[in-house]
Amino acid sequence: KRYSNCKFWGEQKSADGSGESFVNINGSYQNLIDTIYEPLRSEYPNYIKRESMGKDASGVYDMWCYTFEPRYYQQCVILNTGVHSKEVDSMACLARIMQMIANEYEGDEDLTFLRYNVKFIVIPCVNVWGYSQNPKEMNNYNGVKMQNWNVEPLIPELANIKNYLQEKVKEVSFLVDMHTTTADNYYDFYGVINTHAPNVRTLFRVNNWLCEHYALNGRTVDDQYFGYRPVDNHTLNQYFNNVMGVPS
């Protein structure tokens, strides 16, 4: 067993396209792919692969999924963002995390561990059409919300994710669906897990650490709950836990 030090990584580069910015997160989906993910894949072709999960509802954009796979790995994790395409910080955050794991790991034991022991399945953006609009749109090309996983048939973007990950989830330890709190000055960590999951204690321990360190302005850990959301399969993390068996 291994416990992360949960380091503070210091001030990060800007993501607004100015100065020392590492990406212009206010740009298009294609710009995000071309600026971050494709250069990483070109630099590490034996480590990073990509596949199209299918076209979005507009029929214009490929929904890319990137796999960061060490030769030998102990865990497999899905990292997903862009369900709410106006929450651009979440896409910048995920892009920066993968940059650090892929090519800034040397000299740091935590990043080195992730680089060589964890397989990451990364979905850089779900609502690729909405993210590419100016101003950005929360719904997809057909005006439908991204998070309605309890409606059949699934909209194209969600069906693509489900079909692509159907077989892969058998080896996945957990999924993180990343968002941005858009109107509050605190962090929220909402999750759903099966109490019989083999890594349930680790998941609760990590979540408690996050809540204890980031519950701001009088909010308590109980305000930021883990595992008690309604079982209606409405959101991505509910669906993946309850239907596909992946703690999320």
N, C-alpha and C positions, 0 to 999 in steps of 0.2 A: 504494500500500500504506500501511496505517496501523497503528501500534502503540499499544496502550493503555498508559497509565501504571499500570494496575492499582492504583488508589488505595485507600488505607484509608479507609473511609467513616465511621469513627467509631462511637461507641456508638449503637445503634439503640433505638427504642422497644420496650417490652415487648409480648409477644403473648399474655399470659395473661388479659386482660380486666380487669386492675387498673390503677389510677392513670392514667398517660399511655399506656396500651396502645392500639395502633392496631387490634387485633383480638383476639377471644377464640378462640385457636386450639384450645382445648379444647372448644369448642362443636360445633355440627352443621355438616354440609356446607352446608345452606341459609344458616346464619349467615355462613359464609365468603363465599358468593356475595353475600348481601345487604349485608355490611359493606364489602367491598373491590371486587369486580368490577363489580357493578351500578352503584354510585355513579360509578366511573370511566367506565363506558360511557355513563351519562347525561350526564356532564360533557363527554365527547369523542365524540359520536355519529358524527362523520365519520372518526374514527380507530379506534374500537373497535367491533367487531361480535361477536355471539355466535350460535352455532348449537347445537342439540342433536345429539349423536352417536347418541342413542338412549336407551332405558331400561336401567337396570341389571338384574341378575338378579331383584331383588325386584319389578320392575315399578312401583316407586313413584317412583324418582328419575330425573330427566333428567341425563345426563352432558353438562355444558356444555363447549364449547370456545370460547375467546375469541381473536379475531384482532386484533392491534394492527398496523394497516397504514398506513404513511405514503403520501402520494400518489405519491412516487417512492422506490424503495428499491433497494439494491444486493444485499442478502442476505436469506434467509429462514431462520429458526431455529425449531425446535420445542422448547418447554420443557414438561416433564411432571413431575408428582409425584403422590404419594398411592397408589402401587402397594402400599406397606406403610402402611396407614392409621393405625397407632399412631405412626408417625414424624411427629408433628405439626409439628416444627420445619421440616421441608422445605416444607410447605405455607405456613407463615408466611413463610419466606424467599422463596419465589416470589412470594407476594402483595406483599411489601414491595419486591422488585425491580421489579415492574410498576408499583407506585405511583410509585417514583422515576423510572422512565423516562417515564411518562405525564405527571406533573405536577410533578416536582421537577428537571427537566433544565436550567432556565435558569441560566446562569452557570457551567455545568460542561461542558467540551468533550466529555468522554466520553459523558455522558448525552445531550447534544444530538445527538451522532453517532448513538447508538442510536435516539433518538426519531425522527429524520428519515431514516435510511438503512437501517434493519433492520425487516423484517416479522417479528413474533413470533406463532407459533401456540401458544397457551397452554392446557394442560389442567390446571386447578387441582387436580383430584383424580380418581384412577382408581377407587378402591374407595369410592364415594360412600356406600354402605350401611354398610360397616364403619366409616367415619369418623364416621357419624352416630349410632353406638351409644354407650352409656355403661355399662360401659367400652368403648372402641373395639375392634373386631374386625379381625384381620389378614386373614381370609378373607372371601369375599363372602357374600351371603344364603344361598347353597346350600352353604356351608362349603368352597368351593374356593379354592385359592391363586390370587392374581392373576397370578403371573409364569410360568405354564406355557404359554409360547408354542409349545412343540413338541408340544402335544397337540391333536389334531383330534377333533371340532370345537372351535373356540375357545369359551371361556366368553363369555357375552353382553358383558361389559365389554370384553374384549380384541377381540372381533369388531367391536364398535362403533368402537373406535379404528382398527382395520385398515381397515374399510370407509370410514370418514370421511376418512382420510388417504391412501387409495389413489391418488387423482389428485394430491393436493396435494404429495406427496413429490417430484414431478418437479422442483420449484424449490427444495427444501430443501437448505441447505448442511450442516447437522448437527442432531442431536437431543441434548438433555441430559435424562436421566432422573434427577431429584433425589431423594435419600434422606437419612436421618440415621443416622450411626453411633451405635448405641444403647448400646454397652457398652465403647467404647474412647475414649481421649483423643487420637485422631489422625484425620486426614482421609484418605479413600481416593478415588482417581480411577480407576475401571475403565472402559475403553472398547474399542470395536472399530471399526476403520476398514479400508477397502480401500486397499491401498498405491498404487493408481492414482487415488485420489480427487483432484480438481483442487486441493483446498486441504489436501492431506495434510501439507505442511510447516508450515502455520499451526497445524493441529490438534496436531501433535507439539510445536511450540514452546510453545503455550499450556499443554498438559499438563505439559511439563517445568517451566515456570515455577511452576505450582501445586504440583507435587511438591517442588520445591526450597525453596519458601517455607513449605510446610505439613507436611512430613515431620518429625514431632516425636519426641522421646525416642529418638534414635538410629536411627530408621527411615530408609532411604535411598530414593532415587528408584526403584531396582530393585524395592523392596518394593511399590511402588504402580504397577503396570504398566499399559500402554496398548497395546491391540491384540493381545493374546495370549491371550484367553480361549478356551476350547474352542468349536469350531464346532458346537454342538448346538442353537442357536436357542432355548435355554431361557428366557433373560431378554429383557426388552423391547429392550434395546440390541443384543443379539445378533441378534434377529429383524429389527430395522429395518436393521441393516447388511447382514446376509447375505441376507435375502429381499427387502427393499424398497429396498436400495441407499443407505441414509442413514447416513453415519458418525455414531456415537453414543457 
